[in-house]
């Protein structure tokens, strides 16, 4: 064998060894790849987040167990299907997104999805790393909603401080509750003492308002109203089986919160809002609604009080204006308000007397002091002071008046007194006229007795004498005397008739 042949054989042997080495390296690589695949699959299943593998064109290639648990879809149900077939309207842009998906059972779940590209078995795939953030989103949504309610409360408080008319106030409150998106709808019913509807104001409930009004007008109360009127606090109807007559009974996604409008033990009506169930069942939501109800109740009470005060003030003014006697108010004998009769009586204007000492109404210091002492004496006995005095008008003329002075607080007269003044001028004049009339009557009676009765008695006496007298001459004399007495009466009557004088 030549040396050339030996060299060829040697090369073949070395080539065989190279192939064996290559095969060995290949097997080692396969083992490593297998280990990597096993490791990847292990990590794919063990990682604490739901994972989805998709093709670049959005077809599901695989998902891990947590992804199955999250969505409810088994691997065989989604592999090979497009994302939009399983999760309609889901669109992912960028590397990180927050999306809402609808699970197999219909529940909605918020997930944060992080997207990354990777090579798998030589192919380009997309990996979704999903994290359930439903509770986080609920918390965010809850905080957002509560912030809306808080802003609404502040807005309502501004309305309460500025609006003085009840109907306008309630309309603005209902509109604000809905406009701020704090609530889906709102209504307020003002009721009388017999729970009859006075006024219904609403926002956001549309045609249901008519149905609700009809229910009230029939004398029927829907379940939430019945419960709210019977107890304090926020009422939420969880079981609507008793709500067949209620216009809101078929609301599936919303719950109604209802509470009575009450202040100082007086119930003015009902306030109700409806909102998503997830918010209505929260304690914080109910507490905030209770605060709104409390604020609105106070506002209604304040307006009612103001209206009552206005009515009382109008009545007071009418009484004071119509009163035929002077009525005024003083504090420590300093003049305050008075009615028109008082000003006419004294000749002063309100501007001329307000804040001035009552001394200006008296002729002298002595009389001013005397009235003050009489006043104090009566107050100490717990009585109304009744004092006769003389007042001086603006023009300087004086007149008799009778004062009735009563403190508004019997224990603290210094807080002010009401003074009733009666001008006694006409009364005094009438008393003088009555005195004169009495004197005239007395004089009339005396004259009547003198000019009528005396002659009559004389005439009767002589006639009696004539009846018993036997002497004819004396009988005639007695008769003449009687005739003379009658003539005297005749002359008196003639003077009364012709001259109005009682005399012969």
Secondary structure, DSSP 8 states (H G I E B T S, - for coil): --HHHHHHHHHHHHHHHHHHHHHHHHHHHHHHHHHHHHHHHHHHHHSSSEEEEEETTSBEEEE-HHHHHHH---HHHHTTSBHHHHSTT----SSEEEEEEE-TTS-EEEEEEEEEEEEETTEEEEEEEEEE-HHHHHHHHHHHHHHHHHHHHHHHHHHHHH--SHHHHHHHHHHHHHHTTS-SEEEEEEE-TTS-EEEEEEES-TTHHHHHHHHHHTT---HHHHHHHHSSS-EE-S-GGG-TT-TTTT-SSEEEEEEEEEETTEEEEEEEEEEEHHHHT-HHHHHHHHHHHHHHHHHHHHHHHHHHHHHHHHHHHHHHHH-SSEEEEEETTEEEEE-HHHHHHH---HHHHTT-BGGGGBSSHHHHHHHHHHHHHHHHTT--EEEEEEEE-TTS-EEEEEEEEEESSTT-GGG-EEEEEEE-HHHHHHHHHHHHHHHHHHHHHHHHIIIIIHHHHHHHHHHHHHHH---HHHHHHHHHHHHHHHHHHHHHHHHHHHHS----
